[in-house]
């Protein structure tokens, strides 16, 4: 470890790093520029990078030793890198930033102030997606058909860990860890609601989320780990099945394993994978068509789900192409 502990940080920010030499400087600069940087500790976990990321990190630790802590570990994936950072976090709240992204200079001040004033366990903000061609896209935290942010709709909001701060005790209560799967975020972040009382939302785009063509989830090649989506949903099921959030959990299964599965697997003609997803939903939620959130969805959404469950994959492909304008 490199860096000196900062005294009594209000927020601990954990940054997993793997081969992001082109972006890590901009990421760390955005932490240096934070309006509450004197109350932050930034825990950088180099997950076995093979490029010059660590050389860049070392320069920031040397220049800002009271802000940055640096750790190096063998490569084991982004989720495990976050778990590693959580062990060393001492702040009242926890935040995450990915090493190829960056944040607005007042992000943590805004979120922390909201959390303290309203005694919130989690505070969420919106994100701005950045594309390699220079285009940007506003991404609302809540799906558009939901009108109110609360502890229930939080489960259905963007499951990424990065546009939020969390009381550290929320992670400690459930002894929560990111699992060793793809979609590890989905398998954990919605489940944190079990260990919270109040969750808040700031309607501002404070997190800048970079869309890289070679990132794990944007690669176009088929990988059998795409089926980890089932493991992620089942991880949520284990934590939330005996809570008041069963209806939200059911909708997540519908959206992820029926609707989104059509986009995820059809382009690879992996019909057997879709059938595995359908079976998972119908086993755990045989009456899923009665779900209140499903009923509020547009007709096209319901048509796709119905066709998928009837294994009318060619028709779904036609609808997808029409939707994409092809």
C-alpha positions, -999 to 999 in steps of 0.1 A, spaced: 0 0 0 11 35 -8 -3 67 6 -11 81 41 -44 77 58 -65 108 58 -81 117 92 -117 108 96 -129 108 60 -166 114 54 -166 94 21 -143 66 10 -141 63 -28 -130 30 -42 -115 29 -77 -108 -5 -94 -82 -2 -121 -73 -26 -149 -54 -14 -180 -68 21 -182 -36 41 -187 -54 63 -212 -81 73 -188 -69 70 -152 -53 104 -151 -86 121 -160 -104 99 -134 -80 108 -106 -80 145 -116 -117 146 -111 -112 133 -75 -84 159 -69 -109 186 -80 -137 175 -57 -150 204 -36 -149 182 -5 -116 165 -13 -103 173 23 -130 150 36 -124 121 11 -101 91 10 -96 75 -24 -87 38 -24 -72 28 -57 -70 -10 -63 -48 -20 -92 -62 -53 -103 -31 -66 -120 -28 -41 -147 -3 -49 -174 0 -13 -188 14 18 -172 -16 25 -150 4 20 -118 31 45 -129 4 71 -133 -12 62 -100 21 65 -82 25 100 -93 -9 110 -79 -2 92 -46 32 110 -43 16 144 -50 -16 139 -29 -6 114 -2 -35 126 21 -61 119 -6 -50 87 -24 -42 52 -11 -28 27 -36 -30 -11 -35 -18 -37 -60 -33 -72 -62 -34 -101 -87 -60 -99 -113 -93 -113 -102 -119 -90 -117 -136 -57 -110 -160 -70 -84 -132 -86 -63 -112 -54 -67 -141 -35 -51 -143 -60 -24 -107 -55 -17 -111 -18 -14 -141 -21 9 -118 -38 35 -98 -6 38 -126 19 37 -130 40 68 -154 67 57 -189 71 69 -201 66 34 -188 46 5 -186 56 -32 -173 38 -63 -157 52 -95 -145 31 -124 -109 39 -135 -120 48 -170 -147 72 -159 -147 106 -141 -171 127 -121 -183 163 -117 -163 183 -92 -192 187 -68 -206 151 -70 -196 139 -36 -204 172 -18 -239 172 -33 -246 135 -25 -231 137 10 -250 169 19 -282 152 8 -274 121 28 -267 140 60 -295 165 58 -321 137 53 -303 109 72 -303 87 41 -286 53 38 -281 56 0 -281 86 -23 -283 81 -61 -277 106 -90 -281 105 -127 -253 97 -152 -241 111 -186 -229 84 -210 -198 94 -231 -193 77 -264 -160 74 -283 -173 94 -312 -178 124 -289 -216 120 -285 -232 121 -251 -264 106 -238 -284 115 -207 -293 84 -187 -320 86 -162 -316 65 -131 -352 53 -131 -369 36 -160 -392 60 -177 -424 43 -168 -417 48 -131 -428 81 -117 -414 82 -82 -381 73 -66 -384 54 -33 -370 23 -16 -391 0 -38 -383 16 -72 -347 19 -62 -345 -19 -69 -356 -12 -105 -332 17 -110 -298 15 -127 -280 -13 -108 -245 2 -113 -226 10 -81 -209 41 -93 -236 68 -93 -243 64 -56 -230 68 -21 -238 43 7 -235 43 44 -206 20 52 -228 1 77 -252 -9 49 -224 -31 34 -214 -43 69 -249 -53 80 -254 -79 53 -217 -87 49 -222 -79 12 -196 -88 -13 -196 -86 -51 -198 -121 -65 -173 -136 -90 -196 -134 -120 -204 -111 -149 -232 -87 -140 -219 -87 -104 -234 -52 -100 -269 -64 -107 -264 -93 -83 -256 -69 -54 -266 -33 -57 -305 -37 -57 -302 -61 -28 -287 -34 -5 -323 -21 0 -328 -49 25 -303 -32 48 -316 4 44 -344 26 58 -343 56 35 -329 61 0 -326 95 -18 -323 107 -53 -305 138 -68 -318 146 -103 -284 158 -116 -259 142 -140 -229 140 -118 -212 108 -130 -196 106 -165 -198 70 -177 -175 62 -206 -187 36 -232 -156 19 -246 -160 -5 -275 -136 -30 -259 -152 -31 -225 -163 -65 -212 -200 -59 -215 -198 -42 -249 -178 -69 -267 -198 -84 -296 -184 -120 -293 -204 -146 -276 -192 -157 -242 -209 -184 -221 -205 -161 -191 -234 -141 -205 -255 -167 -188 -242 -153 -155 -272 -130 -157 -291 -159 -141 -266 -162 -113 -269 -124 -107 -307 -126 -105 -306 -156 -82 -281 -138 -59 -308 -111 -55 -334 -138 -50 -315 -153 -21 -313 -120 -3 -347 -105 -11 -371 -135 -14 -385 -132 21 -388 -94 21 -415 -68 11 -397 -64 -22 -409 -95 -39 -429 -77 -66 -399 -57 -76 -377 -88 -76 -402 -105 -99 -401 -76 -124 -363 -77 -125 -365 -114 -134 -390 -105 -162 -370 -76 -175 -335 -93 -173 -343 -129 -181 -372 -126 -206 -371 -92 -223 -335 -82 -222 -325 -118 -229 -339 -114 -264 -314 -87 -271 -286 -105 -253 -288 -139 -269 -308 -137 -301 -280 -120 -320 -259 -151 -314 -288 -175 -321 -284 -189 -287 -320 -201 -283 -310 -226 -257 -297 -199 -234 -330 -180 -238 -349 -211 -228 -328 -214 -197 -337 -179 -187 -374 -185 -193 -373 -216 -172 -357 -197 -144 -385 -170 -144 -413 -195 -147 -400 -217 -119 -396 -189 -94 -425 -167 -106 -451 -188 -124 -477 -159 -123 -453 -133 -135 -478 -118 -160 -498 -105 -131 -468 -84 -119 -480 -48 -114 -449 -33 -130 -452 -56 -160 -488 -44 -164 -476 -8 -167 -452 -15 -195 -460 -6 -232 -477 -31 -254 -445 -38 -274 -427 -48 -243 -454 -73 -235 -455 -86 -270 -418 -93 -270 -421 -111 -236 -450 -132 -248 -433 -142 -281 -401 -150 -262 -419 -173 -239 -437 -190 -268 -403 -194 -285 -412 -173 -315 -377 -162 -318 -378 -152 -355 -407 -129 -349 -388 -113 -320 -358 -108 -343 -380 -89 -368 -394 -67 -340 -359 -59 -328 -347 -50 -363 -378 -27 -367 -370 -11 -333 -334 -5 -344 -345 9 -377 -330 -18 -398 
